[in-house]
Amino acid sequence: MKKLLSFWFILLFTIMGNAQINNKPNLSELNQDQLKLALKTSSENMLVGQIMIGVGIGLIIPGVVMSLGGQSDNDIGPSPETARGLSFLGAGFLFELVGIPTTITSSNRKTNIEIELAKFNIKGYASVNGIGLKIRF
């Protein structure tokens, strides 16, 4: 059962990552302004993913403490503290499930955009606010 569950989690991570990557336009077809906008967007997405990872960890830690510390008064079911801890664990894992692929794919996209932007930085070319000087020898 654990192997099957692990397989489904890995498959879910792969599908989520590929869906985020394949939904974007081809970087080689974009101009410099569009690449700068895409770089800003991917940096923001990476920050959102990192925040979601932090929130997930912030929910998982108290969830573990609460679920392990709860004492059941009867044999019918878990105590309310244990149930609350398990709900914190579930919410934390959901945040992690979304935050980790978002951070990874945004980081990879940011790297690819920076590589594409490096093609526009030609040596001997200086430009400020659209006014440029081009020197070639």
C-alpha positions in Angstrom: 0.0 0.0 0.0 2.8 2.4 0.8 4.5 1.8 -2.5 1.2 2.5 -4.4 0.7 5.7 -2.4 4.2 6.8 -3.1 3.8 6.1 -6.8 0.6 8.2 -6.9 2.3 11.1 -5.1 5.3 11.0 -7.5 3.0 10.9 -10.5 0.9 13.8 -9.1 4.1 15.9 -8.6 5.2 15.1 -12.2 1.9 16.0 -13.7 1.7 19.3 -11.8 5.2 20.3 -12.8 4.7 19.4 -16.5 1.4 21.3 -16.5 3.1 24.4 -15.3 6.0 24.1 -17.7 4.1 23.2 -20.9 1.6 26.0 -20.4 4.1 28.7 -21.1 5.1 30.2 -24.5 8.5 29.3 -26.1 11.2 31.6 -24.7 13.1 31.9 -27.9 10.1 33.6 -29.6 9.9 36.4 -27.0 11.5 39.8 -27.3 13.6 41.5 -24.5 10.6 43.3 -22.8 8.5 40.1 -22.8 11.4 38.2 -21.3 11.9 40.8 -18.6 8.1 40.5 -17.7 8.3 36.7 -17.7 11.4 36.9 -15.4 9.5 39.1 -13.0 6.5 36.8 -13.1 8.6 33.7 -12.5 10.4 35.4 -9.6 7.0 36.2 -8.0 5.8 32.7 -8.6 8.9 31.3 -7.0 8.4 33.6 -3.9 4.8 32.4 -3.7 5.9 28.8 -3.8 8.5 29.4 -1.1 5.9 31.1 1.1 3.5 28.2 0.6 6.3 25.8 1.7 6.9 27.9 4.8 3.2 27.9 5.7 3.0 24.2 5.1 5.9 23.5 7.5 4.3 25.9 9.9 1.1 23.8 9.8 2.8 20.4 9.9 4.9 21.0 13.0 2.0 21.9 15.3 -0.1 19.3 13.6 2.4 16.6 14.6 2.6 17.9 18.2 -1.1 18.1 18.6 -1.8 14.7 17.1 0.8 13.0 19.2 -0.1 14.8 22.4 -3.8 14.2 22.4 -5.1 11.7 24.9 -8.4 10.0 24.1 -10.9 9.8 26.9 -12.8 6.9 25.4 -12.2 4.2 22.9 -14.7 5.4 20.4 -12.4 7.8 18.5 -9.6 10.3 18.7 -9.7 13.2 21.0 -10.6 16.6 19.6 -7.0 17.8 20.0 -5.8 14.8 17.9 -8.4 15.4 15.3 -7.4 19.1 15.1 -3.8 18.1 14.8 -4.6 15.7 11.9 -6.5 18.5 10.1 -3.4 20.8 10.6 -1.3 18.0 9.1 -3.6 17.6 6.1 -3.6 21.3 5.4 0.2 21.5 5.8 0.7 18.7 3.3 -1.7 20.4 0.8 0.4 23.6 1.0 3.5 21.5 0.5 2.0 19.6 -2.4 1.4 22.9 -4.2 4.4 24.9 -3.1 7.2 22.5 -3.9 6.4 22.0 -7.6 5.6 25.7 -8.0 9.0 26.7 -6.6 10.9 24.1 -8.6 9.3 24.9 -12.0 9.5 28.7 -11.4 13.2 28.4 -10.5 13.9 26.4 -13.7 11.9 28.8 -15.8 13.7 31.8 -14.2 17.1 30.2 -15.1 16.0 29.6 -18.7 14.8 33.2 -19.0 18.1 34.5 -17.7 19.9 32.5 -20.3 17.7 33.9 -23.0 18.2 37.5 -21.7 21.9 37.0 -21.9 21.6 36.8 -25.7 20.4 40.5 -25.7 23.5 41.7 -23.7 25.9 42.2 -26.6 29.3 43.6 -25.7 30.0 47.1 -27.0 26.3 48.1 -26.6 25.2 50.5 -23.9 21.6 51.6 -23.6 19.8 53.8 -21.0 16.0 54.4 -21.3 15.9 53.5 -25.0 18.8 55.8 -26.0 21.8 53.7 -27.0 25.3 53.8 -28.2 26.7 51.0 -30.3 30.4 50.7 -30.9 31.9 48.0 -33.2 35.5 47.5 -34.2 
